[in-house]
Amino acid sequence: MEERPPKPDRWTVKAILEWTADYFREKGMSSGRLDAEILLAHALELDRLRLYLNLDRPLQPEERQRYRELVRRRAQREPVALITGRKEFWSIPFHVLPGVLIPRPDTETLVEAVNGDARGRTTAEVLEIGTGTGAVAVAVAKEIPDCRVTATDLDIGALGLAARNAVEAGVRESISFIASDLFEAVRPGPHFDVICSNPPYIPTGDIAGLQPEVRLFEPLRALDGGPDGLDVIRRIVQQAGAFLKEGGRLFLEVGDGQAGTVAALFESLGGLHDVRSIPDLAGIHRVVGGKL
């Protein structure tokens, strides 16, 4: 029988946080305390600051019941973002839904690369391929008010979610959303200063070894990049040049260890130059960029 931490005599905010953090650690989750705080704040309809200002507050039975259900879902490795329906990215809150990739901190490296280039242009035209929740498109539009962003996705549901997030972030007028398989429905011609994407890049054989939160709850189409992880990346690199203005740049998020191979594809397959890779905060070369 599975052992659990002893239950406290009095269910205060402090006690229930400590108990849940221990329980999650027993389940092998490294972020147990943080998960407990986010879920309890959600159950009590408080932010985390107010949670800490009320550590001695006892929970009512109906509050404990509501929280218990959230803990049960997290113990089955459902991502916290799907449980709460929200995820912060670039200090912006985003709605998330099952079937749409949850934004990750690693992808902020892609936003930084796009913003760094777009700031140097008078009125930047940016194309994002595979927008998902709209996190990258919205973050770019928030940071570069004069830019125009076109965001594509094959999933109509994802586009609706992205548009909702754009409205709530106050940038809906700056973003056009298009249902498209990569560049298929994008207006032909060299219209864009920057093209960016966080494409599927995990090799098919690696999917089974991913964390349960990813393997069981994230959409496979947003993860599986084919046998070597580069199927979609090759398609984007090969087609991007026809949509980039002279001097425009392509930025792609890539997996750990892929940057060198993708950089070579930028040059050989995409005809791009000034190719470089950009590390994320963990030192992993997370984004590859090149210039037409």
Residue pairs with C-beta under 8 A, 6 or more apart in sequence:
2 26
3 26
4 23
4 26
5 19
5 22
5 23
5 26
7 19
8 15
8 16
8 18
8 19
10 58
11 58
11 59
11 64
12 55
12 56
12 57
12 58
12 59
13 40
13 44
13 51
13 54
13 55
13 56
13 57
13 59
14 55
14 56
16 36
16 40
16 59
16 64
16 67
17 33
17 36
17 37
17 40
17 55
20 32
20 35
20 36
20 39
20 40
20 71
21 32
21 33
21 35
21 36
22 32
23 32
23 71
23 75
24 31
24 32
24 33
24 35
24 36
24 74
24 75
25 32
27 75
29 35
29 74
29 77
35 74
35 80
36 71
37 48
37 51
38 48
38 80
38 84
39 67
39 70
39 71
39 74
39 80
39 83
39 84
40 51
40 67
41 47
41 48
41 50
41 51
42 70
42 83
42 84
43 63
43 66
43 67
43 70
44 51
44 59
44 63
44 67
46 54
59 67
70 83
73 83
74 80
74 83
77 211
77 212
77 213
77 216
77 217
78 213
78 217
79 102
79 213
79 217
81 87
81 96
81 102
82 96
82 97
82 98
82 102
82 217
85 95
85 96
85 97
86 93
86 94
86 95
86 96
87 93
87 94
87 96
87 102
87 103
87 133
88 94
89 103
89 104
89 105
89 107
89 108
89 133
89 135
89 139
90 108
90 111
90 135
90 138
90 139
90 142
90 143
92 135
92 138
92 139
92 142
92 169
93 168
94 103
94 133
94 134
94 135
94 138
94 165
95 133
95 161
95 164
95 165
95 168
96 102
96 103
96 133
96 161
97 157
97 161
98 217
99 155
99 157
99 158
99 219
100 132
100 133
100 155
100 157
100 158
100 161
100 219
100 222
101 132
101 133
101 198
101 218
101 219
101 222
101 223
102 133
102 218
103 132
103 133
103 135
105 281
106 253
106 280
106 282
106 284
106 286
107 135
107 136
107 198
107 253
108 139
108 280
109 253
109 278
109 279
109 280
109 281
109 286
109 287
110 136
110 196
110 198
110 251
110 252
110 253
110 286
110 287
111 136
111 139
111 140
111 143
112 278
113 196
113 251
113 278
113 287
113 289
114 126
114 136
114 140
114 194
114 196
114 251
115 140
115 143
115 144
117 124
117 193
117 194
117 249
117 251
117 289
118 124
118 126
118 140
118 144
118 147
118 193
118 194
119 144
121 147
121 193
122 146
123 146
123 147
123 148
124 144
124 146
124 147
124 148
124 193
124 194
125 147
125 148
125 150
125 191
125 192
125 193
125 194
125 245
126 137
126 140
126 144
126 147
126 148
126 149
126 150
126 192
126 193
126 194
126 195
126 196
127 149
127 150
127 151
127 152
127 186
127 191
127 192
127 194
127 195
127 196
127 243
128 136
128 137
128 140
128 149
128 150
128 151
128 152
128 195
128 196
128 197
129 152
129 182
129 183
129 195
129 196
129 197
129 199
129 236
130 152
130 153
130 154
130 182
130 197
130 198
130 199
130 222
131 137
131 151
131 152
131 153
131 158
131 159
131 162
131 177
132 153
132 158
132 162
132 198
132 222
133 158
133 161
133 162
133 165
134 151
134 161
134 162
134 163
134 165
134 166
134 175
134 177
135 165
136 151
136 196
136 198
137 149
137 151
137 162
137 166
137 175
138 162
138 165
138 166
138 169
138 171
138 175
140 147
140 149
141 147
141 149
141 166
141 169
141 171
141 174
141 175
142 169
142 170
142 171
145 174
147 174
148 174
148 176
149 174
149 175
149 176
150 175
150 176
150 178
150 186
150 192
151 159
151 162
151 175
151 176
151 177
151 178
152 177
152 178
152 179
152 180
152 182
152 183
152 185
152 186
153 159
153 162
153 177
153 179
153 180
154 179
154 180
154 181
154 221
155 219
156 179
159 177
159 178
159 179
162 177
163 172
163 175
163 177
166 172
166 174
166 175
166 177
178 185
178 186
179 185
180 186
182 232
182 235
182 236
182 239
183 239
183 240
183 242
183 243
186 243
188 242
188 243
189 242
189 243
190 242
190 243
190 244
190 245
190 246
190 248
191 243
191 245
192 243
192 244
192 245
192 248
193 244
193 245
193 247
193 248
193 249
194 248
194 249
194 250
194 251
195 236
195 240
195 243
195 244
195 248
195 249
195 250
195 251
196 250
196 251
196 252
197 236
197 251
197 252
197 253
198 252
198 253
199 225
199 232
199 233
199 236
199 252
199 253
200 221
200 222
200 223
200 224
200 225
200 226
200 229
200 231
200 232
201 225
201 229
201 230
201 232
201 233
201 253
201 254
201 255
201 258
202 210
202 223
202 224
202 225
202 229
202 255
203 225
203 226
203 227
203 228
203 229
204 224
204 225
204 226
204 227
204 229
205 227
206 229
207 215
207 220
207 223
207 224
208 215
210 223
214 223
225 231
225 232
225 233
225 255
226 232
229 255
229 258
230 258
230 261
230 262
230 265
233 252
233 254
233 262
233 265
234 265
234 269
236 250
236 252
237 250
237 252
237 262
237 265
237 266
237 269
237 270
237 272
238 269
238 270
240 250
240 270
241 270
241 271
241 272
241 292
244 250
244 292
245 292
246 292
247 291
247 292
248 291
248 292
249 289
249 290
249 291
249 292
250 266
250 270
250 272
250 289
250 290
250 292
251 287
251 288
251 289
252 262
252 287
252 288
252 289
253 286
253 287
254 262
254 277
254 285
254 286
254 287
254 288
256 284
259 277
259 285
259 286
259 288
260 277
262 277
262 288
263 275
263 276
263 277
263 288
263 290
266 272
266 275
266 288
266 290
267 273
267 275
267 290
270 290
271 292
272 290
272 291
272 292
273 290
273 291
274 290
274 291
275 288
275 289
275 290
275 291
276 288
276 289
276 290
277 285
277 286
277 287
277 288
277 289
278 285
278 286
278 287
278 288
278 289
279 285
279 286
280 286
280 287
